[in-house]
Amino acid sequence: MGTVCVEIAVRDDPRLLKALESLANQTRLPERVFVAASPKSPDALVEAATTRWPSIHVQLVRFAGGPVDARTSSLPYLKEDTTAFLDSDEIAPPDWLATIVAPIEQGRASYTGGPTRPLRAAENPIERYYELLEESIYADLVPASVTYLPLGNSAWRTSLLHEFGFDPRVTAEDHDLETRVRRAGHAGLFLPEAWVYHDKSNETSYYRWARKRYLYLFQMAMSILKNGELRDRLSEHRKPVRHPLRYVEAMMKPFALAHAWVRWSRVGGPDVPPPPS
C-alpha cells in the first residue's frame, strides 16, 4: 500500500470536527489529514482540529479566499501517493478511506468517487430538495458520466492532481478537472459502496439556498463553455427532481448561462460561441 492524505477545504464551519472525528475512526488511517482553512476560521476551531485526535496527524494551513482557492493553493502541499477529498459537512463511515483508495492502489482507476447519504431525515423543504437532488446525481448522472462526481468524497492519484491542477478561471473545479482528465485517457470509477453522510442541517434559508444554487449553475456553465460541452448538455434528457424548488432553479438556468457566457468571453478568449437563443 502507498501513502494517503485526506484534504478538507473549510471556511468557518464547526462541522469540520465531526468530519475529522470520522477520519480518526477509519479502519485504515491516513498518513496525514490536510485542512485547507479560510483565514476566517476561528482560532478555537483550529486548535480543536489539530489537537483533539492523536490517532491522526492533522496539518492545518490558512489560505486566502474560499474552498476552491484553498484547494488550488494547497496543491504544492500534497505529497502522498493518493489524495482523498472530504468536505467539512461530510462524515465518513469506518471503511470509507480503505474502500475509496483501493482501486487506485490496485491500478484499476486514476480517480474514484462515491455518493452521499443524508445524515438525518429532512426537516424542511430545502433539506428535502438537496436530498432528492443528490439521489438524482448519484443514481442517474454519475453512472452515465463520472464527470458529474463532486470533488468531495473522491480520491485521486496525487501525481494526476499535480499534472492537471485546477483552472483558477473555473470554480466548478471538480467538473473541469474530471473532464480534462477523462479526455487525456485516464479512467475514473464510481464506487456506490464508498458513501459518506452529508450533513445539511444548516440549510434553512431560502435566500442562501437561491444564492448557492445560482452560483453552482453559473460555475457549471463556465466549465461547460470552457470544455465545449454546451450542445451535448442541452441535448441531455434528465429525470426531473420532483420538488417545487426545481422550478425556481429552472428559471435561474438561462440567467446563469448568459452570465457565464459574458464572463467566459472576457477571461477565456474570443472563441466562445454565443449562448443559444
C-alpha positions in Angstrom: 0.0 0.0 0.0 1.1 3.5 -0.7 0.6 6.6 1.4 -2.7 8.6 1.6 -3.6 12.1 2.5 -7.1 13.3 3.1 -7.7 17.0 2.3 -10.6 19.0 3.7 -11.2 22.6 2.5 -13.1 24.6 5.0 -14.4 28.1 5.8 -15.8 28.9 9.2 -17.6 25.5 9.7 -17.7 23.8 13.1 -18.9 20.6 11.3 -15.3 20.1 10.4 -14.8 18.5 13.8 -17.3 15.7 13.0 -15.5 15.1 9.7 -12.2 14.8 11.5 -13.6 12.5 14.2 -14.9 10.2 11.4 -11.3 10.1 9.9 -9.8 9.3 13.3 -12.1 6.2 13.4 -11.1 4.8 10.0 -10.1 1.1 9.7 -7.3 2.5 7.5 -5.9 5.7 8.9 -4.5 8.3 6.5 -0.8 9.2 6.9 -2.0 12.9 7.0 -5.1 15.0 7.1 -4.5 18.3 5.4 -7.0 21.0 6.3 -7.0 24.0 3.9 -8.7 26.6 6.0 -10.0 30.1 5.3 -8.5 33.0 7.3 -12.0 33.4 8.9 -11.7 30.0 10.6 -11.7 30.8 14.4 -8.7 30.0 16.4 -10.7 27.8 18.7 -11.8 25.6 15.8 -8.2 25.4 14.5 -7.0 24.4 18.0 -9.6 21.7 18.3 -9.0 20.4 14.8 -5.2 20.0 15.3 -5.1 18.6 18.8 -8.3 16.6 19.6 -7.5 13.3 17.8 -3.9 12.0 18.4 -4.5 9.0 16.1 -4.3 11.2 13.0 -1.8 13.8 12.0 -3.7 16.9 11.2 -1.9 19.7 9.4 -3.8 23.0 9.0 -2.8 25.8 6.7 -4.8 29.0 6.2 -5.3 30.2 2.6 -7.0 33.4 1.3 -10.3 33.0 -0.5 -12.9 30.3 -0.4 -12.6 26.5 -0.6 -11.8 26.5 -4.4 -8.9 29.0 -3.8 -7.7 26.9 -0.9 -7.7 23.7 -3.0 -5.7 25.4 -5.7 -3.2 26.9 -3.3 -2.8 23.6 -1.4 -1.6 21.5 -4.4 2.1 22.0 -3.5 1.5 20.6 0.0 0.1 17.3 -1.4 3.0 14.8 -1.3 1.4 11.4 -0.6 0.8 8.8 -3.3 -3.0 9.2 -3.1 -5.1 12.2 -2.1 -8.7 11.8 -1.0 -11.1 14.8 -0.6 -13.8 15.0 2.1 -16.0 18.1 2.6 -16.3 19.7 6.0 -20.0 18.8 6.1 -19.4 15.1 5.3 -18.9 12.2 7.8 -17.1 9.1 6.6 -18.1 5.6 7.9 -15.1 3.5 9.2 -14.3 1.6 5.9 -14.6 4.7 3.7 -10.9 5.5 3.1 -9.9 1.9 2.5 -12.7 1.5 0.1 -12.2 4.6 -2.0 -8.4 4.3 -2.4 -8.3 0.6 -3.2 -9.0 0.8 -7.0 -6.3 3.5 -7.3 -3.7 1.5 -5.5 -4.7 -1.7 -7.4 -4.2 0.2 -10.7 -7.8 -0.1 -11.8 -8.5 3.7 -11.8 -6.8 7.0 -11.7 -9.5 8.5 -9.5 -12.6 7.3 -7.7 -15.7 8.8 -6.1 -18.7 7.8 -4.1 -22.2 9.0 -3.2 -23.6 10.8 -0.2 -26.4 9.9 2.1 -28.4 12.3 4.3 -27.2 12.4 7.9 -30.8 12.8 9.1 -34.3 12.8 7.8 -35.1 16.1 6.1 -36.7 18.6 8.4 -37.5 21.4 5.9 -38.2 21.7 2.1 -34.6 22.8 1.4 -33.1 19.8 3.0 -35.5 17.6 1.2 -34.7 19.2 -2.2 -30.9 18.6 -1.6 -31.7 15.0 -0.6 -33.7 14.4 -3.9 -31.1 16.3 -6.0 -28.2 14.2 -4.7 -30.2 11.0 -5.1 -30.7 12.0 -8.8 -27.0 12.9 -9.3 -25.7 9.5 -8.0 -28.5 7.4 -9.4 -28.7 8.9 -12.9 -26.0 11.4 -13.8 -22.8 9.9 -12.3 -23.3 6.4 -13.7 -23.7 8.0 -17.2 -20.6 10.1 -16.8 -18.1 10.3 -13.9 -17.5 14.0 -14.8 -20.6 14.6 -12.6 -18.7 13.4 -9.5 -18.3 16.1 -6.8 -14.8 16.5 -5.6 -15.9 16.0 -2.0 -15.9 12.2 -1.4 -13.3 11.4 -4.1 -9.8 10.1 -4.3 -7.0 10.8 -6.8 -3.5 9.7 -7.7 -1.7 12.8 -6.4 0.5 12.9 -9.5 -2.6 13.4 -11.6 -3.6 16.5 -9.5 -0.1 17.9 -9.9 -0.2 17.3 -13.7 -3.6 18.8 -14.4 -4.2 21.1 -11.5 -7.2 23.4 -11.1 -8.0 26.2 -13.6 -8.4 29.4 -11.5 -10.9 30.7 -14.1 -13.3 27.9 -13.4 -14.7 27.5 -9.9 -16.6 24.3 -10.8 -13.2 22.7 -10.3 -14.4 19.1 -10.0 -16.2 19.0 -13.3 -13.5 20.8 -15.2 -10.7 18.6 -13.7 -12.6 15.4 -14.4 -13.4 16.5 -18.0 -9.8 17.2 -18.8 -8.5 14.1 -17.1 -11.0 11.9 -18.9 -10.1 13.4 -22.3 -6.5 12.6 -21.6 -7.4 9.0 -21.3 -7.4 8.5 -17.5 -10.1 6.2 -16.0 -12.4 7.3 -13.3 -14.5 4.9 -11.3 -17.8 5.4 -9.4 -18.0 3.4 -6.2 -21.5 3.2 -4.8 -20.1 1.4 -1.7 -17.8 4.4 -0.9 -20.6 6.5 0.6 -20.4 9.3 3.2 -23.0 11.1 5.2 -23.9 14.6 4.1 -24.9 17.0 6.9 -27.4 19.6 5.5 -28.8 20.6 8.9 -27.8 24.2 8.4 -29.8 24.6 5.2 -32.8 26.6 6.4 -32.6 29.9 4.5 -34.3 30.2 1.1 -32.2 33.3 0.3 -29.0 31.4 1.0 -30.2 28.4 -1.0 -31.0 30.6 -4.0 -27.6 32.2 -3.9 -25.8 28.9 -3.6 -27.8 27.2 -6.4 -27.3 30.2 -8.8 -23.6 30.2 -8.1 -23.5 26.5 -8.7 -25.3 26.9 -12.1 -23.0 29.7 -13.1 -19.9 27.8 -12.2 -21.0 24.7 -14.1 -21.9 26.8 -17.1 -18.4 28.3 -17.0 -16.8 24.8 -17.1 -19.2 23.6 -19.8 -18.4 26.6 -22.0 -14.6 26.2 -21.4 -14.8 22.5 -22.4 -17.1 22.9 -25.4 -19.9 20.8 -23.9 -22.8 23.2 -24.3 -24.5 21.4 -27.2 -24.2 18.0 -25.6 -25.5 19.2 -22.2 -28.5 21.0 -23.8 -29.5 17.7 -25.6 -29.4 15.6 -22.4 -32.6 14.1 -21.1 -32.6 14.1 -17.3 -35.1 12.6 -15.0 -36.6 15.6 -13.2 -36.4 16.1 -9.5 -40.0 16.2 -8.1 -39.9 19.2 -5.8 -41.2 22.7 -6.2 -37.8 24.3 -5.8 -36.7 22.7 -9.1 -39.0 25.2 -10.9 -37.1 28.0 -9.2 -33.8 26.5 -10.3 -35.0 26.0 -13.8 -35.8 29.8 -14.0 -32.3 30.5 -12.9 -30.5 28.5 -15.5 -30.8 30.8 -18.6 -29.6 33.8 -16.5 -26.7 31.8 -15.1 -25.7 30.6 -18.6 -25.9 34.2 -20.0 -23.8 35.4 -17.0 -21.3 32.7 -17.6 -21.0 33.4 -21.3 -20.3 37.1 -20.7 -17.7 36.2 -18.0 -16.0 33.5 -20.1 -15.9 35.7 -23.2 -13.7 38.0 -21.1 -11.4 35.5 -19.3 -11.4 32.6 -21.7 -10.7 34.1 -25.1 -12.6 35.2 -28.2 -13.5 31.7 -29.4 -16.5 31.3 -27.1 -19.8 30.6 -29.0 -22.8 32.7 -28.1 -25.4 31.2 -25.8 -28.5 29.7 -27.6 -31.3 32.0 -28.3 
